[in-house]
């Protein structure tokens, strides 16, 4: 897994986010905050403790989106997998 894969997954997550029901602002905000946090990690890649925290947050979000937004959950799952590999 690479930083490029993370970049690609973030772009895919942004596309999926734009397809979500615009009424649910909380979901949009949470995804925006996640993307912002991950973008910051690209700026400060040596902060591995943050990767661990973010991986946990993303894994929790997967469960929230699985039932109603499986495509978002699939992208989030991919992001969690990449973050887990960064921890190693």
FENGI-V913399 format. One line per field, one symbol per residue. ss: DSSP state (~ for helix, > for strand, _ for the rest). phi: phi as a letter, one per 30 degrees, with the letter a starting at -180 (. if undefined). psi: psi as a letter, one per 20 degrees, with the letter a starting at -180 (. if undefined). A space follows every 10 residues. Layout:
ss = ???
phi = ???
psi = ???
//
This chain:
ss = __~~~~~~~~ ~~~~~~~~~_ ____~~~~~~ ~~~~~~~~~~ ~~~____~~~ ~~~~~~~~~~ ~~~~~____~ ~~~~~~~~~~ ~~~~~~~_
phi = .bddddeddd ddddddeddd eddddddddd dddddddddd dddbdddddd eddddddddd deddcedcbd dddddddddd dddddddd
psi = qrhggggghg ghhgghhiiq oihnhggggg hghgggghhh hhhmiimhhh ggghgggghh hghhigghmh hghgghgggg gghhhhh.
//
